[in-house]
Amino acid sequence: MKWVSVFVLCGVLLGCSDSIKPTAEILGVKVGSAVSDQDTAAVTGPLRLFIFDCGRIRFESVAGFGLSEGDTATRELVAPCYIIDHPKGQLLWDAGLPSDVAKSIGWVSRGEGVDVALDKTLAKQLKEMALGFDLDALEFIAFSHIHWDHVGAANDVSNGQWLVQEGDYRAFLDPTGAAVPAVDPTLLVAMEARPVRVLTGDHDVFGDGRVKLVAAYGHTPGHQVLYVDLANFGPVVLSGDLYHFPVSRANRVVPLFNVDKAATLAAMDRVEAVVSETEADFWIQHDLEHFLSQKKAPEFYQ
């Protein structure tokens, strides 16, 4: 049986106070709320966003994404990892392809027309870069969702609290992995030993309004996106799998393997409202062309 140390204010599956809020309430610190000197220092302290190459995925067909073959010429996607470095600690956002893929050179077939490649694990990248933090010293871990291409380095994590939406947590507790397509329970074994906060909506990660998990259910029962308000670059929204391709966003296309089409469309509306209201830069995480144009660790956005 899986054992998980659940955040003291939450029940195993119920009781978290986080809930889906109107868009205006997702953003910033609430007006009139008490802010300590320590919190003020955290608000004004540096915030850095690091991007890591955590693998590539190649598809023979895009039909599973709800697209016609002629809708896009793209057949290769990226699986990035991100670390948000905050004065109060680090947040790992998404963990890319399974670390074992790096044991092979070049492309490896997963069957059914899907190939994967990973040059270097996230743990090895962090060790070589010596950024001042690693997977043994994280404050928080959050995945946009628990599909195999977003949790691949999870078993390399040995510290930090897991922030997960209730729908995906329920799927995690299913030992067969059958509750949600594309879930590999063996990739999440280390999460059994991590303290976990089960969420039922939006969550302010560090308490200063700059790093927010925004509930965006539908791709999986507990899918979420990440809002990061960077001082110099400006706000960004990391998409998870709300969209896989730019054409998917342009045409509001829902993949065939999403668990709830109506919820996905509602999540698109909700997240796009956040993007519009904050004038955030929207990053489609799997978009390889955009990824190649971005700074990669050890460089960062701030």
C-alpha positions as a printed NumPy array, in Angstrom:
array([[  0.   ,   0.   ,   0.   ],
       [  1.242,   3.441,  -0.798],
       [  2.18 ,   5.607,   2.182],
       [  2.181,   9.338,   1.791],
       [  2.712,  12.021,   4.418],
       [ -0.087,  14.448,   3.674],
       [  0.147,  18.162,   4.469],
       [ -1.166,  18.687,   7.976],
       [ -3.954,  21.063,   6.954],
       [ -5.348,  18.712,   4.335],
       [ -7.043,  15.361,   4.566],
       [ -5.681,  12.59 ,   2.403],
       [ -7.967,  13.614,  -0.431],
       [-10.169,  16.332,   1.001],
       [-10.038,  19.401,   3.155],
       [ -7.602,  21.688,   1.311],
       [ -8.816,  25.249,   1.323],
       [ -7.528,  25.963,  -2.202],
       [-10.431,  26.22 ,  -4.641],
       [-10.979,  27.447,  -8.167],
       [-11.32 ,  31.222,  -7.969],
       [-12.351,  33.983, -10.38 ],
       [ -9.467,  35.124, -12.548],
       [ -8.892,  38.342, -10.597],
       [ -8.333,  36.358,  -7.407],
       [ -5.673,  34.171,  -9.013],
       [ -3.252,  37.066,  -9.273],
       [ -1.125,  38.806,  -6.658],
       [ -1.355,  39.195,  -2.901],
       [ -4.838,  39.992,  -1.623],
       [ -5.382,  43.673,  -0.885],
       [ -5.348,  44.374,   2.837],
       [ -3.684,  41.09 ,   3.809],
       [ -1.021,  41.258,   6.499],
       [  2.524,  41.032,   5.193],
       [  5.464,  40.47 ,   7.522],
       [  8.934,  41.965,   7.09 ],
       [ 10.131,  38.519,   6.01 ],
       [  7.359,  38.286,   3.419],
       [  8.184,  41.781,   2.159],
       [ 11.819,  40.767,   1.672],
       [ 10.667,  37.695,  -0.247],
       [  8.423,  39.792,  -2.493],
       [ 11.252,  42.143,  -3.392],
       [ 13.938,  39.446,  -3.543],
       [ 15.132,  37.954,  -6.824],
       [ 13.024,  35.44 ,  -8.732],
       [ 14.7  ,  33.381, -11.446],
       [ 13.287,  30.885, -13.937],
       [ 15.64 ,  28.216, -15.325],
       [ 14.798,  26.057, -18.358],
       [ 16.303,  22.602, -18.925],
       [ 16.19 ,  20.252, -21.915],
       [ 14.641,  17.098, -20.481],
       [ 14.082,  15.212, -23.716],
       [ 12.519,  15.069, -27.148],
       [  9.489,  13.12 , -28.423],
       [  8.873,  12.185, -32.054],
       [  5.503,  11.119, -33.461],
       [  4.604,   9.43 , -36.727],
       [  1.123,  10.933, -36.574],
       [ -0.593,  13.873, -34.87 ],
       [ -4.061,  12.341, -35.107],
       [ -4.109,  11.572, -31.378],
       [ -3.802,  15.291, -30.695],
       [ -7.09 ,  15.891, -32.501],
       [ -5.296,  17.261, -35.558],
       [ -5.335,  16.289, -39.213],
       [ -1.943,  15.335, -40.614],
       [ -1.933,  18.484, -42.754],
       [ -2.645,  20.852, -39.852],
       [  1.029,  20.992, -38.874],
       [  4.307,  19.706, -40.264],
       [  5.712,  19.358, -36.739],
       [  6.357,  15.811, -35.575],
       [  8.963,  16.466, -32.884],
       [  8.182,  17.976, -29.5  ],
       [ 10.344,  18.914, -26.532],
       [  9.811,  17.82 , -22.917],
       [ 11.339,  20.625, -20.805],
       [ 11.874,  20.929, -17.059],
       [ 11.771,  24.221, -15.186],
       [ 13.077,  25.353, -11.821],
       [ 11.781,  28.527, -10.215],
       [ 14.389,  29.906,  -7.816],
       [ 12.622,  31.988,  -5.17 ],
       [ 14.098,  33.543,  -1.99 ],
       [ 12.081,  30.991,  -0.011],
       [ 13.336,  27.989,  -1.995],
       [ 13.029,  26.248,  -5.347],
       [ 10.051,  24.829,  -7.207],
       [ 10.562,  22.072,  -9.776],
       [  7.899,  22.416, -12.463],
       [  7.598,  19.327, -14.679],
       [ 10.28 ,  16.669, -14.889],
       [ 10.519,  15.665, -18.538],
       [ 11.183,  12.191, -19.926],
       [ 12.088,   9.156, -17.79 ],
       [ 15.717,   9.401, -16.68 ],
       [ 16.385,   5.857, -17.927],
       [ 16.009,   7.097, -21.507],
       [ 19.406,   8.813, -21.103],
       [ 21.056,   5.384, -20.804],
       [ 20.515,   4.936, -24.553],
       [ 22.167,   6.907, -27.332],
       [ 19.847,   8.594, -29.785],
       [ 16.216,   7.801, -30.366],
       [ 14.454,   4.98 , -28.51 ],
       [ 11.128,   3.547, -29.615],
       [  8.231,   3.486, -27.165],
       [  6.059,   1.709, -29.699],
       [  2.908,   2.875, -31.461],
       [  4.825,   5.374, -33.566],
       [  6.433,   7.234, -30.667],
       [ 10.209,   7.685, -30.231],
       [ 12.018,   9.451, -27.386],
       [ 15.519,  10.785, -26.757],
       [ 17.257,  12.246, -23.714],
       [ 20.885,  13.343, -23.821],
       [ 21.374,  14.092, -20.132],
       [ 19.241,  13.647, -17.021],
       [ 18.092,  16.67 , -15.054],
       [ 20.096,  15.483, -12.036],
       [ 23.282,  15.348, -14.101],
       [ 22.639,  18.759, -15.63 ],
       [ 22.199,  20.32 , -12.184],
       [ 25.362,  18.661, -10.889],
       [ 27.438,  19.918, -13.812],
       [ 26.026,  23.456, -13.682],
       [ 26.437,  23.891,  -9.893],
       [ 23.615,  26.419,  -9.684],
       [ 23.462,  26.275,  -5.901],
       [ 20.547,  23.838,  -5.726],
       [ 19.767,  20.317,  -6.875],
       [ 17.06 ,  17.656,  -6.638],
       [ 18.082,  16.925,  -3.037],
       [ 17.272,  20.441,  -1.84 ],
       [ 13.973,  21.468,  -3.418],
       [ 11.263,  23.209,  -1.441],
       [  8.41 ,  22.155,  -3.74 ],
       [  7.664,  19.815,  -6.643],
       [  4.725,  20.347,  -8.979],
       [  3.883,  18.611, -12.243],
       [  1.418,  20.079, -14.693],
       [  0.012,  16.542, -14.691],
       [  1.222,  12.977, -14.156],
       [  1.727,  11.761, -17.743],
       [  5.011,   9.895, -18.264],
       [  6.619,  12.733, -20.262],
       [  6.138,  15.256, -17.436],
       [  7.265,  13.248, -14.397],
       [ 10.33 ,  11.457, -15.782],
       [ 12.837,  12.71 , -13.191],
       [ 10.444,  12.34 , -10.249],
       [ 12.281,   9.332,  -8.853],
       [ 15.502,  11.378,  -8.703],
       [ 13.891,  13.854,  -6.297],
       [ 14.675,  13.286,  -2.623],
       [ 13.351,  16.447,  -0.99 ],
       [ 10.442,  18.868,  -1.153],
       [  6.677,  18.932,  -0.8  ],
       [  4.615,  17.668,  -3.736],
       [  1.859,  20.087,  -4.8  ],
       [ -0.769,  18.098,  -6.714],
       [ -4.392,  18.607,  -7.682],
       [ -6.835,  16.137,  -6.178],
       [ -7.841,  14.587,  -9.504],
       [ -4.274,  13.596, -10.37 ],
       [ -3.606,  12.504,  -6.799],
       [ -6.512,  10.068,  -6.988],
       [ -5.043,   8.707, -10.233],
       [ -1.63 ,   8.423,  -8.554],
       [ -3.182,   6.251,  -5.839],
       [ -4.427,   3.777,  -8.464],
       [ -1.654,   1.123,  -8.56 ],
       [ -2.622,   0.052, -12.091],
       [ -2.315,   3.498, -13.608],
       [ -5.509,   2.738, -15.517],
       [ -7.492,   5.737, -14.258],
       [ -5.695,   8.168, -16.599],
       [ -4.093,   7.309, -19.981],
       [ -0.306,   7.687, -20.357],
       [  0.448,   7.311, -16.641],
       [  3.349,   5.049, -15.595],
       [  3.138,   4.428, -11.819],
       [  6.768,   3.268, -11.68 ],
       [  7.909,   6.817, -12.49 ],
       [  6.23 ,   8.179,  -9.364],
       [  7.497,   5.756,  -6.733],
       [  9.643,   8.397,  -5.015],
       [  6.571,  10.601,  -4.561],
       [  5.273,   8.062,  -2.044],
       [  7.938,   9.277,   0.38 ],
       [  7.373,  12.975,  -0.229],
       [  5.084,  15.086,   1.931],
       [  2.165,  16.101,  -0.255],
       [ -0.314,  18.955,  -0.338],
       [ -3.452,  17.935,  -2.196],
       [ -5.041,  20.917,  -3.936],
       [ -8.59 ,  21.529,  -5.085],
       [ -7.886,  24.636,  -7.114],
       [ -5.424,  27.518,  -7.449],
       [ -2.47 ,  27.795,  -5.104],
       [  0.033,  30.583,  -4.307],
       [  3.239,  28.555,  -3.974],
       [  5.422,  30.938,  -1.968],
       [  2.69 ,  33.174,  -0.586],
       [  3.715,  36.396,  -2.346],
       [  1.646,  36.138,  -5.514],
       [  4.568,  35.672,  -7.877],
       [  4.371,  31.911,  -8.442],
       [  0.865,  30.478,  -8.807],
       [ -0.516,  27.087,  -9.711],
       [ -3.687,  27.618, -11.754],
       [ -6.164,  24.75 , -11.985],
       [ -6.835,  23.791, -15.615],
       [ -8.553,  20.407, -15.504],
       [ -9.451,  18.285, -18.516],
       [ -6.246,  16.964, -20.049],
       [ -6.055,  14.918, -16.863],
       [ -8.384,  15.196, -13.853],
       [ -5.829,  17.375, -12.041],
       [ -4.046,  19.248, -14.814],
       [ -2.656,  22.665, -13.851],
       [ -0.593,  25.462, -15.4  ],
       [  2.003,  27.721, -13.783],
       [  1.9  ,  31.519, -13.585],
       [  5.247,  33.204, -12.833],
       [  5.545,  36.977, -12.45 ],
       [  9.132,  37.884, -13.357],
       [ 10.343,  41.383, -12.482],
       [ 12.285,  42.101, -15.676],
       [ 10.854,  39.766, -18.301],
       [  7.277,  40.117, -17.12 ],
       [  4.662,  37.483, -16.305],
       [  4.688,  34.108, -18.053],
       [  2.283,  31.191, -18.098],
       [  3.754,  27.71 , -18.556],
       [  1.132,  25.689, -20.385],
       [  1.657,  22.122, -19.228],
       [ -0.362,  20.226, -21.839],
       [ -3.195,  22.7  , -22.222],
       [ -1.919,  22.822, -25.81 ],
       [  0.782,  20.799, -27.571],
       [  1.124,  22.818, -30.794],
       [  0.551,  26.488, -31.704],
       [ -2.2  ,  25.364, -34.093],
       [ -3.912,  23.628, -31.173],
       [ -4.121,  26.932, -29.339],
       [ -5.227,  28.869, -32.41 ],
       [ -8.085,  26.451, -33.087],
       [ -8.891,  25.312, -29.515],
       [ -8.181,  21.684, -30.404],
       [ -8.676,  19.063, -27.697],
       [ -6.535,  15.886, -27.93 ],
       [ -8.424,  12.609, -28.201],
       [ -6.733,  11.279, -25.062],
       [ -7.897,  14.09 , -22.776],
       [-10.143,  12.767, -20.02 ],
       [-12.765,  15.536, -20.263],
       [-13.309,  17.634, -23.4  ],
       [-15.747,  20.1  , -21.818],
       [-13.443,  20.675, -18.848],
       [-10.508,  21.207, -21.221],
       [-12.363,  23.885, -23.168],
       [-13.338,  25.588, -19.91 ],
       [ -9.694,  25.448, -18.787],
       [ -8.604,  27.049, -22.058],
       [-11.028,  29.917, -21.442],
       [ -9.875,  30.324, -17.87 ],
       [ -6.157,  30.321, -18.616],
       [ -6.525,  32.583, -21.646],
       [ -8.34 ,  35.054, -19.375],
       [ -5.332,  35.05 , -17.045],
       [ -3.   ,  35.602, -19.997],
       [ -5.141,  38.468, -21.286],
       [ -5.602,  40.203, -17.93 ],
       [ -1.928,  40.018, -16.967],
       [ -0.523,  40.417, -20.5  ],
       [  1.544,  37.326, -19.75 ],
       [  3.821,  35.63 , -22.247],
       [  2.309,  32.208, -22.941],
       [  4.751,  29.332, -23.36 ],
       [  3.524,  26.149, -25.036],
       [  5.915,  23.839, -23.26 ],
       [  6.09 ,  21.157, -25.957],
       [  6.741,  23.676, -28.766],
       [ 10.272,  22.804, -29.902],
       [ 10.689,  25.845, -32.148],
       [  9.904,  28.209, -29.283],
       [ 12.04 ,  26.203, -26.876],
       [ 15.075,  26.474, -29.156],
       [ 14.743,  30.266, -29.107],
       [ 14.788,  30.462, -25.295],
       [ 17.6  ,  30.835, -22.772],
       [ 18.622,  27.526, -21.215],
       [ 20.234,  26.929, -17.852],
       [ 22.658,  28.06 , -16.556],
       [ 21.173,  31.225, -18.083],
       [ 17.81 ,  32.262, -16.691],
       [ 14.859,  34.625, -16.941],
       [ 14.225,  37.107, -14.138]])
